[in-house]
Amino acid sequence: MNVKELARTCGFSAAAGNASLQRPVTSVYCCDLLSFAMGRAPEDSAWITVMGNINSVAVASLADVACIVLSDGVQPDEAMLTKAQQQDIAVLLSDRPAFETGLAIHEAIRA
């Protein structure tokens, strides 16, 4: 399943990303501590966080995640969207709490 299919299946909206929407998603990772996520988020994972700022884009790039999923209705700031577009990192938006967002992703990629 790729990022675009994941967004459609789970009812997330895409706030950023072009070619990265075609990237495969193989797992889900949930963490708000950026330094922790940087070293532990699996490559090609959908990383769930509430950190809607430019620093999340840097972590996503370093960890090589498939996408950032902002949960709990969090909206990205302009700096995050600009940097995500520049680096072609997909940013998805979910109104659900982090646990429900992660469960939906887990079920979608395991189906």
Biopython code that builds the backbone (N, CA, C, O; Angstrom):
import numpy as np
from Bio.PDB.StructureBuilder import StructureBuilder

atoms = [
    (1, "MET", "N", (0.849, -1.170, 0.000)),
    (1, "MET", "CA", (0.000, 0.000, 0.000)),
    (1, "MET", "C", (0.897, 1.238, 0.000)),
    (1, "MET", "O", (1.886, 1.299, 0.730)),
    (2, "ASN", "N", (0.538, 2.226, -0.831)),
    (2, "ASN", "CA", (1.326, 3.451, -0.834)),
    (2, "ASN", "C", (0.640, 4.528, 0.007)),
    (2, "ASN", "O", (-0.467, 4.326, 0.507)),
    (3, "VAL", "N", (1.307, 5.668, 0.157)),
    (3, "VAL", "CA", (0.813, 6.733, 1.026)),
    (3, "VAL", "C", (-0.553, 7.242, 0.552)),
    (3, "VAL", "O", (-1.448, 7.465, 1.367)),
    (4, "LYS", "N", (-0.711, 7.424, -0.746)),
    (4, "LYS", "CA", (-1.978, 7.920, -1.288)),
    (4, "LYS", "C", (-3.125, 6.944, -1.006)),
    (4, "LYS", "O", (-4.217, 7.363, -0.620)),
    (5, "GLU", "N", (-2.880, 5.656, -1.199)),
    (5, "GLU", "CA", (-3.899, 4.642, -0.913)),
    (5, "GLU", "C", (-4.212, 4.602, 0.579)),
    (5, "GLU", "O", (-5.366, 4.437, 0.975)),
    (6, "LEU", "N", (-3.186, 4.753, 1.393)),
    (6, "LEU", "CA", (-3.381, 4.771, 2.849)),
    (6, "LEU", "C", (-4.282, 5.934, 3.256)),
    (6, "LEU", "O", (-5.212, 5.765, 4.045)),
    (7, "ALA", "N", (-3.999, 7.104, 2.715)),
    (7, "ALA", "CA", (-4.812, 8.284, 3.025)),
    (7, "ALA", "C", (-6.265, 8.054, 2.636)),
    (7, "ALA", "O", (-7.174, 8.369, 3.404)),
    (8, "ARG", "N", (-6.483, 7.514, 1.464)),
    (8, "ARG", "CA", (-7.848, 7.259, 0.990)),
    (8, "ARG", "C", (-8.538, 6.211, 1.857)),
    (8, "ARG", "O", (-9.690, 6.398, 2.249)),
    (9, "THR", "N", (-7.860, 5.128, 2.156)),
    (9, "THR", "CA", (-8.428, 4.038, 2.946)),
    (9, "THR", "C", (-8.789, 4.478, 4.360)),
    (9, "THR", "O", (-9.827, 4.084, 4.891)),
    (10, "CYS", "N", (-7.932, 5.294, 4.967)),
    (10, "CYS", "CA", (-8.122, 5.696, 6.365)),
    (10, "CYS", "C", (-8.892, 7.009, 6.517)),
    (10, "CYS", "O", (-9.229, 7.399, 7.635)),
    (11, "GLY", "N", (-9.170, 7.684, 5.421)),
    (11, "GLY", "CA", (-9.908, 8.934, 5.497)),
    (11, "GLY", "C", (-9.068, 10.120, 5.934)),
    (11, "GLY", "O", (-9.594, 11.072, 6.511)),
    (12, "PHE", "N", (-7.764, 10.075, 5.667)),
    (12, "PHE", "CA", (-6.873, 11.175, 5.983)),
    (12, "PHE", "C", (-6.810, 12.119, 4.788)),
    (12, "PHE", "O", (-7.037, 11.704, 3.651)),
    (13, "SER", "N", (-6.503, 13.376, 5.043)),
    (13, "SER", "CA", (-6.274, 14.300, 3.936)),
    (13, "SER", "C", (-4.779, 14.524, 3.791)),
    (13, "SER", "O", (-4.027, 14.447, 4.763)),
    (14, "ALA", "N", (-4.358, 14.803, 2.563)),
    (14, "ALA", "CA", (-2.943, 15.055, 2.287)),
    (14, "ALA", "C", (-2.700, 16.549, 2.268)),
    (14, "ALA", "O", (-3.326, 17.274, 1.494)),
    (15, "ALA", "N", (-1.787, 17.018, 3.123)),
    (15, "ALA", "CA", (-1.452, 18.434, 3.192)),
    (15, "ALA", "C", (-0.199, 18.761, 2.392)),
    (15, "ALA", "O", (0.005, 19.907, 1.992)),
    (16, "ALA", "N", (0.640, 17.754, 2.159)),
    (16, "ALA", "CA", (1.887, 17.958, 1.410)),
    (16, "ALA", "C", (2.317, 16.627, 0.812)),
    (16, "ALA", "O", (1.924, 15.554, 1.268)),
    (17, "GLY", "N", (3.141, 16.738, -0.229)),
    (17, "GLY", "CA", (3.685, 15.551, -0.867)),
    (17, "GLY", "C", (3.242, 15.454, -2.308)),
    (17, "GLY", "O", (2.082, 15.709, -2.632)),
    (18, "ASN", "N", (4.155, 15.091, -3.157)),
    (18, "ASN", "CA", (3.862, 14.884, -4.571)),
    (18, "ASN", "C", (4.217, 13.445, -4.936)),
    (18, "ASN", "O", (3.393, 12.540, -4.803)),
    (19, "ALA", "N", (5.436, 13.246, -5.393)),
    (19, "ALA", "CA", (5.889, 11.894, -5.733)),
    (19, "ALA", "C", (5.898, 11.001, -4.503)),
    (19, "ALA", "O", (5.724, 9.787, -4.608)),
    (20, "SER", "N", (6.104, 11.611, -3.325)),
    (20, "SER", "CA", (6.156, 10.821, -2.085)),
    (20, "SER", "C", (4.818, 10.148, -1.771)),
    (20, "SER", "O", (4.778, 9.215, -0.968)),
    (21, "LEU", "N", (3.737, 10.598, -2.380)),
    (21, "LEU", "CA", (2.433, 9.950, -2.160)),
    (21, "LEU", "C", (2.415, 8.537, -2.754)),
    (21, "LEU", "O", (1.549, 7.731, -2.416)),
    (22, "GLN", "N", (3.365, 8.245, -3.631)),
    (22, "GLN", "CA", (3.462, 6.910, -4.229)),
    (22, "GLN", "C", (4.380, 5.982, -3.436)),
    (22, "GLN", "O", (4.537, 4.812, -3.785)),
    (23, "ARG", "N", (4.971, 6.494, -2.393)),
    (23, "ARG", "CA", (5.921, 5.711, -1.594)),
    (23, "ARG", "C", (5.200, 4.616, -0.809)),
    (23, "ARG", "O", (4.123, 4.867, -0.269)),
    (24, "PRO", "N", (5.761, 3.413, -0.731)),
    (24, "PRO", "CA", (5.120, 2.341, 0.032)),
    (24, "PRO", "C", (5.183, 2.590, 1.537)),
    (24, "PRO", "O", (6.142, 3.162, 2.055)),
    (25, "VAL", "N", (4.133, 2.144, 2.218)),
    (25, "VAL", "CA", (4.067, 2.209, 3.681)),
    (25, "VAL", "C", (4.073, 0.767, 4.178)),
    (25, "VAL", "O", (3.225, -0.037, 3.790)),
    (26, "THR", "N", (5.044, 0.447, 5.044)),
    (26, "THR", "CA", (5.181, -0.935, 5.493)),
    (26, "THR", "C", (4.886, -1.139, 6.978)),
    (26, "THR", "O", (4.709, -2.270, 7.430)),
    (27, "SER", "N", (4.835, -0.025, 7.743)),
    (27, "SER", "CA", (4.564, -0.150, 9.177)),
    (27, "SER", "C", (4.062, 1.189, 9.703)),
    (27, "SER", "O", (3.970, 2.173, 8.969)),
    (28, "VAL", "N", (3.744, 1.197, 10.981)),
    (28, "VAL", "CA", (3.278, 2.424, 11.634)),
    (28, "VAL", "C", (4.120, 2.654, 12.882)),
    (28, "VAL", "O", (4.487, 1.707, 13.577)),
    (29, "TYR", "N", (4.423, 3.921, 13.160)),
    (29, "TYR", "CA", (5.214, 4.283, 14.330)),
    (29, "TYR", "C", (4.598, 5.521, 14.949)),
    (29, "TYR", "O", (4.279, 6.474, 14.239)),
    (30, "CYS", "N", (4.427, 5.522, 16.262)),
    (30, "CYS", "CA", (3.789, 6.638, 16.956)),
    (30, "CYS", "C", (4.717, 7.161, 18.047)),
    (30, "CYS", "O", (5.084, 6.425, 18.963)),
    (31, "CYS", "N", (5.099, 8.454, 17.945)),
    (31, "CYS", "CA", (5.978, 9.049, 18.948)),
    (31, "CYS", "C", (5.994, 10.557, 18.753)),
    (31, "CYS", "O", (6.037, 11.038, 17.620)),
    (32, "ASP", "N", (5.959, 11.306, 19.852)),
    (32, "ASP", "CA", (6.033, 12.757, 19.784)),
    (32, "ASP", "C", (7.389, 13.313, 20.192)),
    (32, "ASP", "O", (7.656, 14.496, 19.983)),
    (33, "LEU", "N", (8.237, 12.497, 20.759)),
    (33, "LEU", "CA", (9.568, 12.957, 21.144)),
    (33, "LEU", "C", (10.466, 12.847, 19.906)),
    (33, "LEU", "O", (10.838, 11.747, 19.496)),
    (34, "LEU", "N", (10.806, 13.985, 19.326)),
    (34, "LEU", "CA", (11.487, 13.993, 18.039)),
    (34, "LEU", "C", (12.817, 13.263, 18.051)),
    (34, "LEU", "O", (13.118, 12.521, 17.116)),
    (35, "SER", "N", (13.614, 13.453, 19.081)),
    (35, "SER", "CA", (14.911, 12.779, 19.137)),
    (35, "SER", "C", (14.746, 11.263, 19.229)),
    (35, "SER", "O", (15.568, 10.515, 18.701)),
    (36, "PHE", "N", (13.703, 10.819, 19.887)),
    (36, "PHE", "CA", (13.422, 9.390, 20.000)),
    (36, "PHE", "C", (12.979, 8.836, 18.644)),
    (36, "PHE", "O", (13.447, 7.784, 18.209)),
    (37, "ALA", "N", (12.073, 9.555, 17.986)),
    (37, "ALA", "CA", (11.570, 9.124, 16.672)),
    (37, "ALA", "C", (12.692, 9.092, 15.637)),
    (37, "ALA", "O", (12.721, 8.217, 14.772)),
    (38, "MET", "N", (13.609, 10.043, 15.729)),
    (38, "MET", "CA", (14.701, 10.106, 14.766)),
    (38, "MET", "C", (15.517, 8.819, 14.750)),
    (38, "MET", "O", (15.956, 8.378, 13.687)),
    (39, "GLY", "N", (15.720, 8.229, 15.889)),
    (39, "GLY", "CA", (16.537, 7.026, 15.968)),
    (39, "GLY", "C", (15.762, 5.725, 15.920)),
    (39, "GLY", "O", (16.356, 4.656, 15.781)),
    (40, "ARG", "N", (14.432, 5.799, 16.033)),
    (40, "ARG", "CA", (13.664, 4.561, 16.153)),
    (40, "ARG", "C", (12.559, 4.355, 15.124)),
    (40, "ARG", "O", (12.089, 3.231, 14.950)),
    (41, "ALA", "N", (12.141, 5.397, 14.449)),
    (41, "ALA", "CA", (11.073, 5.236, 13.458)),
    (41, "ALA", "C", (11.595, 4.382, 12.311)),
    (41, "ALA", "O", (12.627, 4.706, 11.722)),
    (42, "PRO", "N", (10.896, 3.294, 11.983)),
    (42, "PRO", "CA", (11.360, 2.431, 10.901)),
    (42, "PRO", "C", (11.261, 3.111, 9.534)),
    (42, "PRO", "O", (10.343, 3.892, 9.279)),
    (43, "GLU", "N", (12.201, 2.807, 8.683)),
    (43, "GLU", "CA", (12.154, 3.272, 7.302)),
    (43, "GLU", "C", (10.834, 2.821, 6.672)),
    (43, "GLU", "O", (10.359, 1.717, 6.936)),
    (44, "ASP", "N", (10.259, 3.665, 5.856)),
    (44, "ASP", "CA", (8.996, 3.395, 5.153)),
    (44, "ASP", "C", (7.787, 3.280, 6.077)),
    (44, "ASP", "O", (6.756, 2.734, 5.682)),
    (45, "SER", "N", (7.903, 3.789, 7.300)),
    (45, "SER", "CA", (6.755, 3.755, 8.210)),
    (45, "SER", "C", (5.909, 5.010, 8.052)),
    (45, "SER", "O", (6.366, 6.027, 7.531)),
    (46, "ALA", "N", (4.676, 4.914, 8.509)),
    (46, "ALA", "CA", (3.815, 6.083, 8.662)),
    (46, "ALA", "C", (4.043, 6.549, 10.097)),
    (46, "ALA", "O", (3.682, 5.856, 11.048)),
    (47, "TRP", "N", (4.637, 7.718, 10.243)),
    (47, "TRP", "CA", (4.994, 8.239, 11.562)),
    (47, "TRP", "C", (3.881, 9.151, 12.055)),
    (47, "TRP", "O", (3.592, 10.177, 11.439)),
    (48, "ILE", "N", (3.260, 8.777, 13.166)),
    (48, "ILE", "CA", (2.174, 9.545, 13.760)),
    (48, "ILE", "C", (2.744, 10.436, 14.862)),
    (48, "ILE", "O", (3.487, 9.983, 15.733)),
    (49, "THR", "N", (2.374, 11.718, 14.798)),
    (49, "THR", "CA", (2.824, 12.686, 15.791)),
    (49, "THR", "C", (1.828, 13.837, 15.865)),
    (49, "THR", "O", (0.966, 13.977, 14.997)),
    (50, "VAL", "N", (1.948, 14.649, 16.890)),
    (50, "VAL", "CA", (1.172, 15.885, 16.989)),
    (50, "VAL", "C", (2.091, 17.098, 16.808)),
    (50, "VAL", "O", (1.666, 18.234, 17.019)),
    (51, "MET", "N", (3.318, 16.865, 16.427)),
    (51, "MET", "CA", (4.298, 17.930, 16.255)),
    (51, "MET", "C", (4.211, 18.475, 14.827)),
    (51, "MET", "O", (4.874, 17.972, 13.920)),
    (52, "GLY", "N", (3.397, 19.494, 14.645)),
    (52, "GLY", "CA", (3.134, 20.040, 13.319)),
    (52, "GLY", "C", (4.042, 21.192, 12.954)),
    (52, "GLY", "O", (3.574, 22.247, 12.526)),
    (53, "ASN", "N", (5.349, 20.996, 13.122)),
    (53, "ASN", "CA", (6.291, 22.070, 12.806)),
    (53, "ASN", "C", (7.436, 21.566, 11.930)),
    (53, "ASN", "O", (7.536, 20.375, 11.638)),
    (54, "ILE", "N", (8.282, 22.482, 11.526)),
    (54, "ILE", "CA", (9.366, 22.196, 10.590)),
    (54, "ILE", "C", (10.325, 21.121, 11.110)),
    (54, "ILE", "O", (10.919, 20.392, 10.316)),
    (55, "ASN", "N", (10.480, 21.016, 12.423)),
    (55, "ASN", "CA", (11.393, 20.020, 12.982)),
    (55, "ASN", "C", (10.946, 18.596, 12.658)),
    (55, "ASN", "O", (11.780, 17.703, 12.506)),
    (56, "SER", "N", (9.657, 18.385, 12.554)),
    (56, "SER", "CA", (9.149, 17.055, 12.195)),
    (56, "SER", "C", (9.574, 16.658, 10.795)),
    (56, "SER", "O", (9.836, 15.484, 10.535)),
    (57, "VAL", "N", (9.644, 17.612, 9.902)),
    (57, "VAL", "CA", (10.086, 17.325, 8.527)),
    (57, "VAL", "C", (11.547, 16.888, 8.536)),
    (57, "VAL", "O", (11.919, 15.958, 7.821)),
    (58, "ALA", "N", (12.369, 17.546, 9.333)),
    (58, "ALA", "CA", (13.780, 17.155, 9.432)),
    (58, "ALA", "C", (13.913, 15.735, 9.966)),
    (58, "ALA", "O", (14.705, 14.947, 9.449)),
    (59, "VAL", "N", (13.145, 15.407, 10.994)),
    (59, "VAL", "CA", (13.184, 14.054, 11.558)),
    (59, "VAL", "C", (12.699, 13.032, 10.531)),
    (59, "VAL", "O", (13.301, 11.970, 10.379)),
    (60, "ALA", "N", (11.626, 13.346, 9.835)),
    (60, "ALA", "CA", (11.095, 12.427, 8.815)),
    (60, "ALA", "C", (12.131, 12.160, 7.737)),
    (60, "ALA", "O", (12.269, 11.030, 7.268)),
    (61, "SER", "N", (12.849, 13.183, 7.348)),
    (61, "SER", "CA", (13.888, 13.026, 6.337)),
    (61, "SER", "C", (15.030, 12.145, 6.843)),
    (61, "SER", "O", (15.477, 11.235, 6.145)),
    (62, "LEU", "N", (15.491, 12.419, 8.049)),
    (62, "LEU", "CA", (16.593, 11.633, 8.626)),
    (62, "LEU", "C", (16.205, 10.178, 8.872)),
    (62, "LEU", "O", (17.011, 9.272, 8.659)),
    (63, "ALA", "N", (14.975, 9.955, 9.318)),
    (63, "ALA", "CA", (14.514, 8.591, 9.613)),
    (63, "ALA", "C", (14.047, 7.866, 8.350)),
    (63, "ALA", "O", (13.865, 6.649, 8.361)),
    (64, "ASP", "N", (13.855, 8.613, 7.267)),
    (64, "ASP", "CA", (13.406, 8.061, 5.986)),
    (64, "ASP", "C", (12.050, 7.363, 6.107)),
    (64, "ASP", "O", (11.845, 6.273, 5.573)),
    (65, "VAL", "N", (11.130, 8.017, 6.820)),
    (65, "VAL", "CA", (9.771, 7.478, 6.932)),
    (65, "VAL", "C", (9.008, 7.739, 5.640)),
    (65, "VAL", "O", (9.380, 8.613, 4.856)),
    (66, "ALA", "N", (7.945, 6.982, 5.423)),
    (66, "ALA", "CA", (7.144, 7.151, 4.212)),
    (66, "ALA", "C", (6.314, 8.425, 4.274)),
    (66, "ALA", "O", (6.108, 9.085, 3.255)),
    (67, "CYS", "N", (5.833, 8.775, 5.474)),
    (67, "CYS", "CA", (4.997, 9.963, 5.617)),
    (67, "CYS", "C", (4.897, 10.344, 7.086)),
    (67, "CYS", "O", (5.167, 9.545, 7.983)),
    (68, "ILE", "N", (4.503, 11.583, 7.295)),
    (68, "ILE", "CA", (4.158, 12.082, 8.619)),
    (68, "ILE", "C", (2.638, 12.119, 8.677)),
    (68, "ILE", "O", (1.994, 12.607, 7.748)),
    (69, "VAL", "N", (2.060, 11.608, 9.757)),
    (69, "VAL", "CA", (0.619, 11.690, 9.953)),
    (69, "VAL", "C", (0.376, 12.512, 11.220)),
    (69, "VAL", "O", (0.714, 12.084, 12.324)),
    (70, "LEU", "N", (-0.210, 13.685, 11.047)),
    (70, "LEU", "CA", (-0.550, 14.517, 12.195)),
    (70, "LEU", "C", (-1.908, 14.073, 12.715)),
    (70, "LEU", "O", (-2.902, 14.127, 11.991)),
    (71, "SER", "N", (-1.951, 13.638, 13.959)),
    (71, "SER", "CA", (-3.192, 13.124, 14.548)),
    (71, "SER", "C", (-3.882, 14.192, 15.386)),
    (71, "SER", "O", (-3.390, 15.312, 15.515)),
    (72, "ASP", "N", (-5.013, 13.834, 15.945)),
    (72, "ASP", "CA", (-5.752, 14.679, 16.887)),
    (72, "ASP", "C", (-6.192, 16.022, 16.297)),
    (72, "ASP", "O", (-6.384, 16.992, 17.030)),
    (73, "GLY", "N", (-6.349, 16.072, 14.988)),
    (73, "GLY", "CA", (-6.786, 17.307, 14.347)),
    (73, "GLY", "C", (-5.734, 18.400, 14.282)),
    (73, "GLY", "O", (-6.052, 19.545, 13.960)),
    (74, "VAL", "N", (-4.484, 18.065, 14.583)),
    (74, "VAL", "CA", (-3.403, 19.050, 14.546)),
    (74, "VAL", "C", (-3.195, 19.512, 13.099)),
    (74, "VAL", "O", (-3.189, 18.710, 12.166)),
    (75, "GLN", "N", (-3.026, 20.811, 12.947)),
    (75, "GLN", "CA", (-2.760, 21.403, 11.637)),
    (75, "GLN", "C", (-1.286, 21.802, 11.549)),
    (75, "GLN", "O", (-0.736, 22.345, 12.507)),
    (76, "PRO", "N", (-0.650, 21.540, 10.420)),
    (76, "PRO", "CA", (0.759, 21.922, 10.264)),
    (76, "PRO", "C", (0.896, 23.436, 10.131)),
    (76, "PRO", "O", (0.015, 24.106, 9.591)),
    (77, "ASP", "N", (2.007, 23.964, 10.628)),
    (77, "ASP", "CA", (2.244, 25.387, 10.413)),
    (77, "ASP", "C", (2.810, 25.593, 8.998)),
    (77, "ASP", "O", (3.194, 24.636, 8.325)),
    (78, "GLU", "N", (2.852, 26.846, 8.569)),
    (78, "GLU", "CA", (3.285, 27.164, 7.199)),
    (78, "GLU", "C", (4.719, 26.726, 6.925)),
    (78, "GLU", "O", (5.028, 26.247, 5.834)),
    (79, "ALA", "N", (5.592, 26.889, 7.912)),
    (79, "ALA", "CA", (6.989, 26.489, 7.726)),
    (79, "ALA", "C", (7.100, 24.985, 7.479)),
    (79, "ALA", "O", (7.903, 24.546, 6.656)),
    (80, "MET", "N", (6.301, 24.208, 8.183)),
    (80, "MET", "CA", (6.311, 22.762, 7.980)),
    (80, "MET", "C", (5.851, 22.418, 6.565)),
    (80, "MET", "O", (6.492, 21.627, 5.874)),
    (81, "LEU", "N", (4.749, 23.010, 6.142)),
    (81, "LEU", "CA", (4.229, 22.713, 4.803)),
    (81, "LEU", "C", (5.211, 23.115, 3.708)),
    (81, "LEU", "O", (5.392, 22.390, 2.730)),
    (82, "THR", "N", (5.836, 24.260, 3.875)),
    (82, "THR", "CA", (6.809, 24.721, 2.886)),
    (82, "THR", "C", (7.982, 23.759, 2.783)),
    (82, "THR", "O", (8.376, 23.369, 1.684)),
    (83, "LYS", "N", (8.543, 23.376, 3.929)),
    (83, "LYS", "CA", (9.691, 22.462, 3.940)),
    (83, "LYS", "C", (9.300, 21.070, 3.438)),
    (83, "LYS", "O", (10.069, 20.435, 2.716)),
    (84, "ALA", "N", (8.118, 20.595, 3.813)),
    (84, "ALA", "CA", (7.657, 19.284, 3.338)),
    (84, "ALA", "C", (7.500, 19.286, 1.823)),
    (84, "ALA", "O", (7.852, 18.306, 1.166)),
    (85, "GLN", "N", (6.980, 20.368, 1.264)),
    (85, "GLN", "CA", (6.847, 20.464, -0.196)),
    (85, "GLN", "C", (8.222, 20.513, -0.849)),
    (85, "GLN", "O", (8.442, 19.861, -1.870)),
    (86, "GLN", "N", (9.141, 21.268, -0.283)),
    (86, "GLN", "CA", (10.491, 21.373, -0.839)),
    (86, "GLN", "C", (11.199, 20.026, -0.845)),
    (86, "GLN", "O", (11.909, 19.695, -1.794)),
    (87, "GLN", "N", (11.004, 19.250, 0.216)),
    (87, "GLN", "CA", (11.684, 17.962, 0.341)),
    (87, "GLN", "C", (10.821, 16.796, -0.127)),
    (87, "GLN", "O", (11.238, 15.641, -0.040)),
    (88, "ASP", "N", (9.642, 17.087, -0.615)),
    (88, "ASP", "CA", (8.667, 16.089, -1.056)),
    (88, "ASP", "C", (8.458, 15.003, -0.003)),
    (88, "ASP", "O", (8.635, 13.813, -0.263)),
    (89, "ILE", "N", (8.081, 15.444, 1.178)),
    (89, "ILE", "CA", (7.718, 14.540, 2.266)),
    (89, "ILE", "C", (6.214, 14.647, 2.461)),
    (89, "ILE", "O", (5.686, 15.736, 2.684)),
    (90, "ALA", "N", (5.534, 13.522, 2.376)),
    (90, "ALA", "CA", (4.080, 13.511, 2.509)),
    (90, "ALA", "C", (3.678, 13.812, 3.948)),
    (90, "ALA", "O", (4.237, 13.261, 4.897)),
    (91, "VAL", "N", (2.698, 14.695, 4.086)),
    (91, "VAL", "CA", (2.112, 15.020, 5.386)),
    (91, "VAL", "C", (0.621, 14.752, 5.285)),
    (91, "VAL", "O", (-0.078, 15.366, 4.479)),
    (92, "LEU", "N", (0.140, 13.829, 6.109)),
    (92, "LEU", "CA", (-1.282, 13.483, 6.140)),
    (92, "LEU", "C", (-1.904, 14.014, 7.421)),
    (92, "LEU", "O", (-1.223, 14.179, 8.434)),
    (93, "LEU", "N", (-3.200, 14.279, 7.367)),
    (93, "LEU", "CA", (-3.916, 14.830, 8.513)),
    (93, "LEU", "C", (-5.035, 13.899, 8.949)),
    (93, "LEU", "O", (-5.827, 13.433, 8.130)),
    (94, "SER", "N", (-5.090, 13.634, 10.248)),
    (94, "SER", "CA", (-6.130, 12.790, 10.828)),
    (94, "SER", "C", (-6.785, 13.534, 11.988)),
    (94, "SER", "O", (-6.102, 14.138, 12.815)),
    (95, "ASP", "N", (-8.107, 13.484, 12.040)),
    (95, "ASP", "CA", (-8.834, 14.078, 13.160)),
    (95, "ASP", "C", (-8.888, 13.142, 14.358)),
    (95, "ASP", "O", (-9.245, 13.562, 15.459)),
    (96, "ARG", "N", (-8.536, 11.877, 14.154)),
    (96, "ARG", "CA", (-8.627, 10.880, 15.223)),
    (96, "ARG", "C", (-7.457, 10.995, 16.203)),
    (96, "ARG", "O", (-6.400, 11.518, 15.848)),
    (97, "PRO", "N", (-7.642, 10.509, 17.433)),
    (97, "PRO", "CA", (-6.519, 10.438, 18.381)),
    (97, "PRO", "C", (-5.407, 9.544, 17.828)),
    (97, "PRO", "O", (-5.632, 8.743, 16.922)),
    (98, "ALA", "N", (-4.220, 9.692, 18.381)),
    (98, "ALA", "CA", (-3.057, 8.952, 17.886)),
    (98, "ALA", "C", (-3.290, 7.440, 17.874)),
    (98, "ALA", "O", (-2.943, 6.774, 16.898)),
    (99, "PHE", "N", (-3.874, 6.889, 18.942)),
    (99, "PHE", "CA", (-4.083, 5.448, 18.985)),
    (99, "PHE", "C", (-5.003, 4.986, 17.866)),
    (99, "PHE", "O", (-4.697, 4.019, 17.167)),
    (100, "GLU", "N", (-6.128, 5.671, 17.691)),
    (100, "GLU", "CA", (-7.077, 5.284, 16.643)),
    (100, "GLU", "C", (-6.475, 5.473, 15.253)),
    (100, "GLU", "O", (-6.738, 4.682, 14.347)),
    (101, "THR", "N", (-5.678, 6.509, 15.086)),
    (101, "THR", "CA", (-4.993, 6.735, 13.811)),
    (101, "THR", "C", (-4.039, 5.586, 13.527)),
    (101, "THR", "O", (-4.015, 5.047, 12.420)),
    (102, "GLY", "N", (-3.254, 5.215, 14.530)),
    (102, "GLY", "CA", (-2.310, 4.117, 14.362)),
    (102, "GLY", "C", (-2.987, 2.790, 14.101)),
    (102, "GLY", "O", (-2.521, 1.998, 13.282)),
    (103, "LEU", "N", (-4.079, 2.547, 14.792)),
    (103, "LEU", "CA", (-4.823, 1.302, 14.587)),
    (103, "LEU", "C", (-5.375, 1.244, 13.164)),
    (103, "LEU", "O", (-5.306, 0.200, 12.516)),
    (104, "ALA", "N", (-5.918, 2.351, 12.679)),
    (104, "ALA", "CA", (-6.453, 2.393, 11.306)),
    (104, "ALA", "C", (-5.344, 2.106, 10.294)),
    (104, "ALA", "O", (-5.555, 1.364, 9.335)),
    (105, "ILE", "N", (-4.173, 2.687, 10.504)),
    (105, "ILE", "CA", (-3.048, 2.452, 9.588)),
    (105, "ILE", "C", (-2.627, 0.985, 9.661)),
    (105, "ILE", "O", (-2.441, 0.334, 8.632)),
    (106, "HIS", "N", (-2.481, 0.478, 10.860)),
    (106, "HIS", "CA", (-2.077, -0.922, 11.040)),
    (106, "HIS", "C", (-3.040, -1.869, 10.319)),
    (106, "HIS", "O", (-2.612, -2.780, 9.610)),
    (107, "GLU", "N", (-4.321, -1.649, 10.505)),
    (107, "GLU", "CA", (-5.318, -2.508, 9.857)),
    (107, "GLU", "C", (-5.285, -2.358, 8.341)),
    (107, "GLU", "O", (-5.465, -3.338, 7.618)),
    (108, "ALA", "N", (-5.058, -1.152, 7.859)),
    (108, "ALA", "CA", (-5.027, -0.915, 6.405)),
    (108, "ALA", "C", (-3.847, -1.607, 5.743)),
    (108, "ALA", "O", (-3.997, -2.204, 4.677)),
    (109, "ILE", "N", (-2.681, -1.531, 6.361)),
    (109, "ILE", "CA", (-1.503, -2.129, 5.709)),
    (109, "ILE", "C", (-1.435, -3.638, 5.913)),
    (109, "ILE", "O", (-0.692, -4.323, 5.210)),
    (110, "ARG", "N", (-2.186, -4.153, 6.850)),
    (110, "ARG", "CA", (-2.220, -5.607, 7.086)),
    (110, "ARG", "C", (-3.351, -6.291, 6.305)),
    (110, "ARG", "O", (-3.402, -7.519, 6.235)),
    (111, "ALA", "N", (-4.250, -5.501, 5.723)),
    (111, "ALA", "CA", (-5.400, -6.079, 5.001)),
    (111, "ALA", "C", (-4.986, -6.738, 3.705)),
    (111, "ALA", "O", (-5.831, -7.269, 2.985)),
]
sb = StructureBuilder()
sb.init_structure("model")
sb.init_model(0)
sb.init_chain("A")
sb.init_seg("    ")
for serial, (resi, resn, name, xyz) in enumerate(atoms, 1):
    if name == "N":
        sb.init_residue(resn, " ", resi, " ")
    sb.init_atom(name, np.array(xyz, "f"), 0.0, 1.0, " ", f" {name:<3s}", serial, name[0])
structure = sb.get_structure()
